[in-house]
Amino acid sequence: MRQNLYTQIWMDNLSRIIEVMKDGGGELQLKKQDFEAAGNRLASGYDFNLTIYDANVPRIGNSAVARNLKRVLDSSDEFQCLAEGYWKINFKNFLLKIQKI
């Protein structure tokens, strides 16, 4: 079984995620075909929600897509500096919504 199927997608979009965070939140439309090419999640879907507190990204057990995003965010020094307080990340229909709460 292959692991970290979605890590490269998140790495490719990390600079965009950081920019949205610098703006205090916003949305990024990601490419459906990138996720479908990386792995098949048709049965369980790609959607997830994360609530982050002081750069602590929770581990989501049943979502490889969320786990791979966690891996990328945890490895980013810039994210660690920006993610003070509470943040909410919602990924649905390949739209990534980032909100400071």
N, C-alpha and C positions, 0 to 999 in steps of 0.2 A: 504494500500500500504506500502510495506517495504521500509525503507530508509537505506542509507549507506551500500548498498549491497556489495560494493567492498572495503570498508574500511579495512577489515581484510587482504585482499590480499596485499594492499599497506603497511599495518603495518608489515606484514611478510617479505616484501621486502625492508623495509626502510633502514636497515643496508647496503644492497647491493647498494641502490641508493646513500647513503652517501659515500660509498667507490668509486663509479664512479665519484662523484663530487670531492672528494679529489684528484683523478687522473686527474682532469681537463675536464672530460667528457668521454663518451663511450657508450656502448650498453649493455642492459640486455634483454635476451630472457625470456619472462614470459610464463606461461603455459595457453594455450587456454582453457583447461578444467576447470581451476580454475575460470575463468571469466564466462564461460558458466554455471557452476554449481551455481554460485552466483546469476546470473540474466540473463534474456533473452533480449539481445539488437540486435537481428538479424535484425530487421527492420532499426534501426538507426546506428548500428555498435558500435564498441568499440573505434574507432580511435579519436584522438584529438591532438591539438598543443597548447602549452602554452609558452608564453614569460614571463620570471620572471625578475624583476628588484629589486635589493637589498632586496631579500627574500619576495617580495610582489607577491604572486601567485594570478593571476586574477581569478575571478569567471567565470566559463563557464556554462551558463544557461541550455544548452540543452544536456549536457553530465554528467550523473551520475558518470561515471568512472573518469572523470577529477575532478568533485566536491569532490569525495571521496579522491582522491590523494591530492587535496588542503587541505582538513581537516587534513590529516596525516602530510603533510609537515608543515603546520601552527603550529602544536602542537609539532614539533621537535626543541628543542633548538640547536641541532647540525646543522640542516639544516639552521636555522636562521643565524648562525655564518658563514657558508660556502657560502651562496648564495649571496655574494656581487657582484654587477655589474649585467650584463645581462646574463641570461641563457635561453636556448631554450630546451623544452622537447617535443618530438614527440613520439606518441604512435600509431603504425600502424602494423597490422598483429601480434600483441602481442609482438612486439619488441619495447622496450623503449629506445629511443636515447636521451642522455643528452649531451648538448654542451654548453660550455662557449663561449659567443660571445662578 
